[in-house]
Amino acid sequence: MTHSTLAAIAVVATVFGTPSMSENRIDIIRPDAPSLSAHGDFAVGVRTLSFTAPDRIDILNVTDDVTPTYDRPLTVELWYPAAEGTQAGTTYDTLIRDGVTATQLVGMASRDAPALEGSTFPVVIISHGYPGNRMLMSHLGENLASKGYVTVSIDHTDSTYADQAAFGSTLVNRPLDQRFVLDQMGDAAVIGEDIAAITEADNAAVIGYSMGGYGALIYSGAGVTQTSVDYPWGAPKGLLGTHLAGSDSHATLSDDPRLKAAIAIGPWGRNLNFWDADGMSGISRPLMLMAGSVDDVSVYDAMRAMFDEATGTDRHLLTFIHANHNAAAPMAAPKEAWRAQGNGDLSPYDHYADAVWDNVRMNNVAQHFATAFLDLHLKADADKAVYLDLIPNADDGVFSRNEDGTDKEDHTYWTGFWDRTAKGLRFETKTKDQ
């Protein structure tokens, strides 16, 4: 496809109705997006549910003498394939990064729509960073639901914009929350009979960003180091030891046959030795990492070490060249976050945005690769493997096609990307024991 053709498509989209850029839309697909980012064939429903995890250690109130427990509340947003004829369009009332300012997001889902009958769909757990909330990756929740997934995004207590508290709670609770939410997805009394009827609760993946990626790695088998258990600024009284590599408690958590794959976006922790090579080698599910090449929060070289050290599984690393920690996961900054401080302080805008990459562009690329990876591993769709069999550096790709659209012998451009649209990306693959 030529540059002029893409320009023509953009003009047509404008004439016949592009999503309004004055709204905080989470469902935008750019004209130059890779092919698998497009919305799927299913109408999407959405519900807000409340779960309660009983008898959790109350990290915030642990003292030298007392280790109290409590019933831990978790609010989730659940997207799912909806009944035929469901009308698209809903709003989401939430907060931006400052934890105070209200915003309203606009999406393609239909609030409380009836579920589609007659089919079942895999589960995808979505887990935000510290802080964050269940709407931070709502674009991915809606997108995957339209392609035949039941997606459930968690508000992690003590880790949201509204209730951010001591970091130790996030360190201990994050993977526990992820597994607990998957437990609820098999309970009709909790999620509703119509949702339970379409949910394959024994066929699931987890997608986590930053601290969500940290949790996803632990849940997938990467036990933490004794060094991280002993950090005085971490979890109190060595309670992170429940996720220690080689411990019975970590084995109990991660030995979950329902969990088939994991995607970790900008995962935090290897930069501060929360894992070593032995810990990372414990990951037993197919793994995809996504990262920015100049990430100075989770640190790109540390994430590359994760990719190298996860020798217990097949894995991929998608790199956004020159992107920082906000690569791929956060939605575009809501308009309420677009305020200048006048003193070099870019908050809260910089919680979402990247200085080099457009958020919607990164979201579309992430949707494309997540679709290929999850379809391959949760739906056994072997046709999606071609989207993951790529030359490492997209800039080296040659776009060469015949007039009828078939590839010429020298065509090496990334599958699913139009000419000139895969620039600035790198995709690497290693197999188990490699």
C-alpha positions in Angstrom: 0.0 0.0 0.0 1.4 3.4 -1.0 1.5 6.5 1.1 -1.1 8.1 -1.2 -3.4 5.1 -0.6 -3.1 5.5 3.1 -3.9 9.2 2.8 -7.0 8.4 0.8 -8.2 5.9 3.4 -7.7 8.6 6.1 -9.8 11.0 4.1 -12.6 8.5 3.6 -12.6 7.7 7.3 -12.9 11.3 8.1 -15.8 11.8 5.8 -17.8 8.8 6.9 -17.1 9.0 10.6 -14.0 8.7 12.6 -14.3 8.6 16.4 -14.4 12.1 17.7 -11.0 13.2 19.0 -12.8 15.6 21.4 -13.9 12.5 23.3 -11.6 10.3 25.5 -12.1 7.3 23.2 -10.5 3.9 24.0 -11.6 2.2 20.8 -9.7 4.1 18.1 -8.0 2.0 15.3 -5.7 4.1 13.2 -5.8 3.7 9.4 -2.2 2.5 9.5 -2.7 0.0 12.3 -1.5 -3.6 11.7 -4.2 -5.9 10.5 -4.9 -7.9 13.7 -5.6 -4.8 15.7 -8.9 -4.3 14.0 -12.0 -5.0 16.0 -13.4 -8.5 15.8 -16.8 -9.8 14.7 -18.4 -9.8 18.2 -20.5 -7.1 19.8 -19.1 -6.4 23.2 -20.8 -6.2 26.6 -19.3 -4.8 29.8 -20.1 -5.1 33.5 -18.6 -3.9 36.7 -18.3 -6.5 39.4 -17.1 -6.6 43.0 -15.1 -9.6 44.3 -13.9 -10.3 47.9 -10.7 -12.3 48.5 -11.1 -13.7 52.1 -8.4 -14.0 54.7 -5.6 -12.1 53.0 -2.7 -10.8 55.1 -3.4 -7.1 55.8 0.0 -5.8 54.7 -0.7 -2.2 55.6 -1.4 -3.0 59.3 1.3 -5.6 59.9 3.5 -4.9 63.0 6.3 -6.7 64.6 3.8 -8.3 66.9 0.7 -8.8 64.7 0.1 -10.1 61.2 -3.6 -9.4 60.8 -5.9 -10.6 58.0 -8.8 -9.1 56.2 -11.3 -9.6 53.4 -9.7 -7.9 50.4 -12.1 -6.0 48.0 -11.4 -6.1 44.3 -13.5 -4.2 41.7 -13.2 -5.5 38.1 -14.4 -4.4 34.7 -15.5 -7.4 32.7 -15.9 -7.4 28.9 -17.4 -10.3 26.9 -19.0 -11.2 23.6 -22.5 -9.9 23.7 -25.7 -11.1 22.1 -26.2 -10.4 18.4 -28.0 -7.1 17.8 -26.3 -5.4 20.8 -25.9 -1.7 20.1 -22.3 -0.4 20.6 -21.4 2.5 22.8 -20.9 3.1 26.5 -19.1 5.5 28.8 -16.8 4.8 31.7 -16.6 7.2 34.7 -13.2 7.0 36.3 -10.3 9.1 37.7 -7.0 10.2 36.1 -3.6 9.7 37.6 -3.9 12.4 40.3 -6.6 10.3 42.0 -8.9 13.2 42.2 -9.9 14.5 38.8 -12.9 12.8 37.2 -12.9 11.8 33.5 -15.2 9.9 31.2 -14.0 7.4 28.7 -16.0 6.4 25.6 -15.9 2.9 24.1 -17.6 0.4 21.9 -19.0 -1.9 24.6 -22.6 -2.0 25.8 -23.2 -1.7 29.5 -24.8 -4.8 31.0 -25.7 -6.3 27.6 -26.8 -10.0 27.6 -24.0 -12.4 26.8 -23.9 -14.2 23.5 -25.3 -17.7 23.8 -24.0 -20.9 22.3 -20.3 -20.4 22.3 -17.5 -20.4 24.9 -14.4 -18.1 25.1 -11.0 -18.1 26.9 -10.3 -15.7 29.8 -7.8 -12.9 29.8 -6.9 -11.3 33.1 -5.6 -7.7 32.8 -3.5 -6.1 35.5 -2.5 -2.5 35.8 0.7 -0.8 37.2 1.4 1.0 40.5 -0.6 3.1 40.6 -3.2 2.5 37.9 -6.7 1.3 37.7 -8.8 -1.1 35.7 -9.4 1.4 32.9 -5.8 2.0 32.1 -5.8 -0.8 29.5 -9.5 -0.7 28.7 -8.7 -0.4 25.1 -7.2 -3.9 25.2 -10.1 -5.3 27.2 -12.7 -4.1 24.6 -10.6 -5.1 21.7 -9.9 -8.6 22.7 -13.6 -9.2 23.8 -14.6 -8.3 20.2 -12.4 -11.2 19.0 -13.9 -13.8 21.3 -12.4 -13.5 24.7 -13.8 -12.8 28.2 -11.5 -10.1 29.5 -11.4 -9.0 33.1 -9.4 -6.0 34.3 -8.7 -5.5 38.0 -8.6 -2.5 40.4 -5.9 -3.8 42.7 -6.6 -2.5 46.2 -3.8 -0.3 47.6 -2.5 0.2 44.1 -5.1 2.4 42.3 -5.0 6.2 41.8 -7.6 6.6 44.5 -6.1 4.4 47.2 -2.3 4.1 46.5 -0.7 2.8 49.7 2.5 1.1 50.9 4.4 -0.7 48.1 4.7 -3.9 50.1 1.0 -4.6 49.5 1.4 -4.5 45.8 4.5 -6.7 46.0 2.7 -9.5 47.9 -0.8 -9.2 46.6 -0.4 -8.7 42.9 0.0 -12.3 41.7 -2.5 -13.5 44.4 -5.1 -11.1 43.0 -4.6 -12.3 39.5 -5.1 -15.9 40.4 -8.1 -15.1 42.7 -9.9 -13.3 39.9 -9.4 -16.3 37.6 -10.9 -18.4 40.4 -14.0 -16.2 40.3 -14.4 -16.6 36.6 -15.5 -20.1 37.1 -18.2 -19.2 39.7 -21.7 -18.5 38.2 -22.9 -17.2 41.5 -20.3 -14.4 41.4 -20.1 -13.5 37.7 -23.7 -14.4 36.6 -25.0 -17.5 34.9 -25.0 -16.0 31.4 -21.3 -15.0 31.7 -20.3 -18.2 33.3 -22.0 -20.1 30.4 -19.7 -18.6 27.9 -16.5 -18.6 30.0 -13.7 -21.1 29.6 -12.3 -20.6 33.1 -9.8 -23.4 32.6 -8.3 -21.7 29.6 -6.7 -18.4 30.5 -3.9 -15.9 30.0 -2.7 -12.9 32.0 -1.6 -9.5 30.7 0.2 -7.2 33.1 1.8 -3.8 32.8 4.7 -2.7 35.0 3.7 -4.1 38.4 1.0 -6.1 36.7 3.8 -7.6 34.6 5.7 -8.3 37.8 2.7 -10.2 39.1 2.2 -12.0 35.8 5.8 -13.3 35.9 5.4 -14.6 39.4 2.1 -16.2 38.6 3.7 -17.8 35.5 6.4 -19.4 37.5 9.2 -16.9 38.2 9.8 -17.1 41.9 11.6 -14.1 43.5 15.0 -14.0 45.1 15.9 -13.9 48.8 17.4 -10.5 48.2 14.0 -9.1 47.3 12.4 -10.8 50.3 14.9 -9.0 52.5 14.5 -5.5 51.2 13.7 -3.2 54.2 11.5 -1.0 52.0 9.6 -4.0 50.5 7.1 -6.3 52.2 7.2 -6.3 56.0 8.5 -9.3 58.0 9.7 -11.1 55.0 6.2 -11.8 53.8 7.3 -11.6 50.1 8.8 -15.0 50.9 5.4 -16.5 49.9 6.6 -16.0 46.3 10.2 -17.2 46.9 11.7 -19.3 44.1 11.6 -23.0 45.2 9.1 -22.4 48.1 6.0 -24.6 48.4 3.8 -21.5 48.5 5.1 -20.2 45.2 4.7 -23.6 43.6 1.1 -23.8 44.8 0.4 -20.4 43.3 2.1 -20.9 40.0 1.2 -24.6 39.4 -2.1 -23.6 37.8 -3.0 -25.6 34.7 -5.7 -23.1 33.8 -3.0 -20.4 33.0 -1.8 -21.1 29.4 0.2 -17.9 28.5 1.4 -14.6 29.8 2.1 -11.1 28.3 4.2 -8.8 30.4 4.4 -5.2 29.3 7.2 -3.1 30.8 7.5 -5.6 33.7 9.2 -4.2 36.8 11.5 -6.0 39.1 14.6 -7.5 37.4 16.2 -4.0 37.6 16.3 -4.4 41.4 17.1 -8.2 41.4 13.7 -9.4 42.3 14.6 -12.3 40.0 17.8 -14.0 38.9 18.4 -16.5 36.1 17.2 -19.4 38.2 14.0 -17.6 39.1 13.2 -16.5 35.5 13.8 -20.1 34.2 10.8 -21.2 36.3 8.4 -19.7 33.8 6.7 -22.6 32.1 4.0 -20.8 29.9 4.6 -19.2 26.6 5.6 -15.6 27.3 5.5 -12.3 25.4 7.4 -9.3 26.7 6.7 -5.8 25.4 9.1 -2.9 26.2 10.4 0.5 25.3 14.1 0.6 24.4 14.8 3.6 26.7 12.6 2.5 29.6 14.1 4.0 32.7 11.6 2.7 35.2 11.7 -1.1 34.7 15.0 -0.5 32.7 15.2 -2.0 29.3 18.4 -3.9 29.8 16.8 -5.7 32.8 13.8 -6.7 30.7 16.2 -8.0 28.0 17.8 -10.1 30.8 14.3 -11.5 31.6 13.9 -12.4 27.9 17.3 -14.1 27.9 16.8 -15.9 31.2 13.3 -17.3 30.7 14.8 -20.5 29.3 12.0 -22.7 30.6 9.6 -21.6 27.8 9.2 -20.2 24.3 9.1 -16.4 24.4 9.1 -13.2 22.4 10.3 -9.7 23.0 8.6 -6.8 21.2 10.6 -3.5 21.5 9.4 0.0 20.7 12.6 1.8 19.7 13.0 5.1 21.7 9.9 4.5 23.8 10.0 4.8 27.6 8.0 3.1 30.3 4.6 3.9 28.8 5.2 1.8 25.8 2.2 -0.2 24.6 0.0 -0.4 27.7 -1.5 2.9 28.8 -4.5 4.3 27.0 -4.1 7.8 25.4 -4.0 10.5 28.0 -7.6 11.7 28.9 -8.1 15.4 28.0 -8.3 16.2 31.7 -4.7 15.2 32.0 -3.6 17.7 29.4 -2.7 20.6 31.6 0.6 22.4 31.7 2.3 23.0 35.0 4.6 25.7 33.7 7.6 24.4 35.7 8.6 21.3 33.7 6.3 19.1 35.7 4.4 17.1 33.0 2.2 15.2 35.5 -0.4 13.8 35.1 0.0 13.7 31.3 3.3 11.9 31.5 1.7 9.0 33.3 0.1 8.0 30.0 2.1 9.6 27.2 5.5 8.9 25.5 7.7 11.7 24.1 8.3 9.8 20.8 5.4 7.4 20.2 1.7 8.1 19.8 -0.3 6.1 22.4 -3.0 5.0 20.0 -0.3 3.7 17.6 1.4 1.7 20.4 -2.0 0.4 21.6 -2.8 -0.8 18.1 0.5 -2.6 17.7 0.0 -4.2 21.1 -3.5 -5.3 20.2 -2.2 -6.8 17.0 0.5 -8.9 18.7 -1.6 -9.8 21.7 -4.3 -11.1 19.3 -1.8 -13.3 17.4 -0.2 -14.6 20.6 -3.4 -15.4 22.4 -5.1 -16.9 19.4 -2.2 -19.2 19.0 -1.9 -20.4 22.6 -5.5 -20.2 23.8 -7.4 -21.0 20.7 -4.9 -23.3 19.0 -5.1 -21.1 15.9 -2.0 -22.2 14.0 -2.6 -19.7 11.3 -1.6 -16.9 13.7 2.0 -18.3 14.0 3.0 -16.4 10.8 2.4 -13.1 12.6 5.1 -14.1 15.1 7.6 -15.4 12.7 9.4 -12.2 11.7 12.8 -10.8 10.9 14.0 -9.2 14.1 14.4 -5.6 12.9 11.4 -4.3 11.1 13.5 -1.5 9.5 15.3 -4.2 7.6 12.1 -5.5 6.0 11.6 -5.4 2.3 8.0 -4.7 1.1 7.7 -6.3 -2.3 4.4 -7.4 -3.8 2.9 -8.2 -7.1 0.0 -6.1 -8.5 -2.4 -8.8 -7.4 -1.3 -8.4 -3.8 0.8 -11.6 -3.5 4.3 -11.5 -2.1 7.3 -11.5 -4.3 10.2 -13.8 -3.4 12.2 -10.9 -1.8 9.3 -9.8 0.4 10.4 -9.8 4.1 8.1 -7.2 5.6 6.4 -8.0 8.8 3.2 -9.9 8.3 0.1 -7.8 8.9 1.9 -4.4 8.4 1.5 -2.2 5.4 4.5 -0.7 3.7 6.4 1.9 5.8 4.2 1.1 8.9 6.5 -1.2 10.9 9.3 1.3 11.4 10.9 1.6 14.8 10.0 -1.9 16.0 12.0 -5.0 16.9 10.6 -8.5 17.5 12.8 -11.3 18.8 12.0 -14.9 19.6 13.7 -17.6 21.6 12.7 -21.2 22.1 12.8 -23.2 25.3 16.4 -23.9 26.5 17.7 -21.3 24.0 
